[in-house]
């Protein structure tokens, strides 16, 4: 299913004019071009145009590939901003993002629009970054650590009540004096320590590695329908989990009506069947096959040069 059909970014000339207008520069003065200024506060101006990225046309799986600083995360940030997609993690932005966004435009799929004529694309979209995944990992870890600390304290109390404390002699049902205490003592004496801890604190979640937690989080967030912008979702995942993630994404796109735009370095995601890859390391940005990419060539040369070592272990 295609939700977002295309997205167009401003040209160099459009960016330059917008900044000239904003700073009230003389448009005829080359010395006052923003390229002669410190443009760090103008982000995302000057990032994507520097790589001559003008437009993206999307398929069910579209991948933005490039090295650090190539602009792939910037492109996702701009798309999410223009589409109004809610996101949890903070991201690199400036006061110029809104001004830049006004220079962009996009088209949605006519088929999707026909089915949802009054809907906004943001209602069917999610932006998930590696920061979101890491926050979920830390949240799960902290939650379990707090429960573990509480369980140690409560365990000692339960053991003391279970084996050393007698029922209270004085109970006043009119005032409820001693009633709750006798209920607790009875419950602790009747139940196992593990059951009592579970009743009081809830069940401790099974401990998972960072990669496992990351994959579980993404599998929860990715539903059957919708547009998903994923910014380096493979971070913290082993090769096996990256392979599993690639299968989840491919299945969701081909069978469940989801659409993905992904910024990634992962060879397993890049090698997904049916993925359309934009190479942001090229100038101008162009389409490429996964085996044509520089990073993939580096992997190939590493393993090819050591092929005898792998073959010796068969």
N, C-alpha and C positions, 0 to 999 in steps of 0.2 A: 504494500500500500504506500502510495506517495502522499504525503501531507504537504511538505515544503517542496515546491517544484524548482525554484531558482532563487538566487540572492545576488544582488549587484552592489558592489562597493564603489565609492567615489573614485574618480580618476585623480591623477596628480594635480591636474589643472583645477578641478573642483575643490580639492583640499586646499590648494594654495590660495584660491580666491576666498574661500570661507575664512581662512585665518587672516588674510589681509583685511577682510571686512570686520572681523572681530577685533583686531588690534588697531584698526584704522590706519593701516600702512598705505603708502602711496603705491597703487598697483603697477605703476610704471618704473618703480625703483627696484632693481634686482638686489641691491644691497639690503633691502628690507624684507626679502623673501624669508619665510620661516625656516628655510634650510640653512640660513646663516645665523640662526638663533638657537638657544638651548630648547629643544623641543620635548624634553622629558615630561613637562607639564601639559603637553598637548596630546598625550596618548588618548586615542589610538591613531591620531593623525601621523602620517609618515611611516607607519609600520607596514601595512599591506601594500600601499602604493609603491613602496621601495622594492617590493618583489613583483611589481606589475600584476598583482592579483586584482582582476576586474570583476569577475563573476564566477559563481559556482552553480552548476546544474546537478540536481540530486537524483539518486537512485535509491532503492530501499536501503542499501548500505553504501555510504560515501565516507571515504577516509581522507583526512588531511595529514599528510606525512611531511616531516621536515625536522631539521636539527633544532637545538635550543636557540631561541630567538628568531625562528623562521616566521613566526606569526600565526601558527596554527591555533594556539589558545586564544590569541587576540581575535581571530576570525570567529571562533565559537562565542567569545564574550560579546562581540558586536551583534551576532545573530540573535543571541538570547536577549540582549538589551532591546533591539528593534522589535522583536516579536513579543516582548513583555513577559518572558518566561520567568517565573519565580524560581529562585535558587537559594540554597541555605548557606553555603560557604561564601565568605567575603572573597573578592577578586580584585585584580589590578585594574583600577579605573581612575579617571580624573573628571573634573567638571566639564571637560570637553566631550565626554562620551555621548551625551545627548545631542550636542551640536553635530557631531560626526554621524550619529544615527539618522539624523534628518536628511543626510545626503545619500542614504542607502534606500534601496527598495527591493521588494521581493514579490514572488508570485506563489500562490498555493495551487494545489492540484484542482482542476475543474471538477473531477469526480468527487473529491472530498468536499468541496464547497457546495456541490449540488446536494449532497447528503446532509450537510450542516450549514444551511444558508445564513443562519443568524449567529453562528458560533465564531469565537476567536480562536486562532491556532494555539494561543498560549494555554487554553483550557485542555488541550490534548498533548501538551509538551512538558518535558522535564529536562533540566540541565543537571548533570551529575558529574562532579569533578573528583579528582583523587583526594582533595581535601575533605570532601563529604565522606568518602570511604574511610579515610584515616580517623575522622571524628567519630564515626560509628564504631570503629575498632576500639578507640580509646574509651568511648562511652560504655561499651559492653564490658571492657576490662575493668573499668572503675566500678561499675555496678556489681560485678562479681566480687571484687576485692572488698567492697563495703559489706556485702552480704557475708563474706568469709570472716571478716573481723567481728561482725555482730554475732555470727554463729558460734565463735569461740567463747564469747562472753556468755551467751545464752546456754550453751552446752553445759558449762560449769553449774549454772543455776538449775538446769533441768536435772543434772546428776545429783545435786545436793537435795533437791525436792524429792526425787524419785526414790532415793535410797536412805535418806537421813531425816527427812521432815515428816512429822506426824500430822494428821488432820487437826485443825484448830478445835479446841474444846468449846469455845464460846461462839455460837452462831445466832444472829438476830435477824430473822427473815423480815421483820418490820422495817428495819433500817438497812438491811442488806449487809450488815457487818459480818465479815467472814465468809459470805456466800461465794463471792468471786474467787477468793483464795482457795476454798474447798473444791470448787470446780476445776481450778488450775491444777491443784495437787492431784485430784482424781484423774485428770486427763494425762498428766505427766506420768503417773504411776501405771496407767493402763497402756499408754502408747510406748513405742520404741523411741529412743532419743532422736533417731533420724526423722521419724514421722512428726515428732513434736517440733523439731527445727523447721521442717518443711511447712507445717501449719502456721508457724509464727513468721517465717521469713520468705516463704515461697521456695520453689525449687531452684537450686543453683544451676545456671546454664552450663552446658558442657563447654569445657575449655577448647577453643579453636585457635589455630595459628592466625597470624595477620592475613595471610593469603586466603585461608578458608573463610574468615570473617568477611573479607572484601568480596569474595565471590557470592557468599550467602546474601550479603546486603544488596548486591546488584541484581541477583535473581529475584529478590523481593520487590525491588523498585521497578524492574522491567516487567510491564504487564502486556496483555495481548495486543492492545492497540496503542497508538500514540507516536509522537516524534520525540526521540531521545538524543540529546546532545551529550556526548561522553568525552570528557577531557582526561586523557591518559588513565583509563580505568584499570589498566594492567599493573599499576604500581603496587609493589609488595607481593605480587603473585609469582609463584614458581612457574616453570614451563608447563607442568601438568595443568595447573589452574588456568593459565592463559589459554591453553588448548580447550579447556572446558568452557571458558568464557566465550571463545570464538564460536563454539557449537551453540551456546545459548543465543548469542546475537544472530547467528545465521538462521537458526530455526525460527526465532521470533520474527525476523524480517520476511522469511520466505513462507512461513506457514501461519503466522498469528497476526499479520497486519500491522507490524511495527516498522518504523523507519528510523535509521540511525545515521547521525553525522558524528564521526569519531576522530579525535586527534590522538595519535598513538605513535609509539616507536616499536611496538610489539611485532616481531616477525610472524607470530601466529595469527594476529588480527589482520595484518597486511596480506597474508596469504589466504584469507577467506575467499571461497568461491563467490563470484558475482559482485565482489566489492569494486567500486569505482574509486581510484586513487588519484588525488591531486598532489603533485610533488612541489611543495613550497620551497624546496632548496633550489629549484630551477628559476631562472629569470629570463623570460617571464614564466610564471607558474604554468605547468603543463600536466597533462594526464600521463600516467605511467603504469606499467605492469609491476607487480611486486618484485619480480626478479631483476628489474632494471634499476632498482633503488640502490644508492650508495651503501647504506647500512647493511642491506641484504648481501651485497657483494662482499663486504667485510666479513660477514658470517661465513659466506661460502669459501672465501680464501683461507680463513682460519681452519675450517674443517677439512678442506681439500688438502691443505699442506700437511695435515696430520692424519690423512686417510689410512696410512699404514698402521698407525696406532690403534685405530678403531677396528680395522680388519683383523689385527692380531688378536683381538679379544673376542672374536666370534666363537 
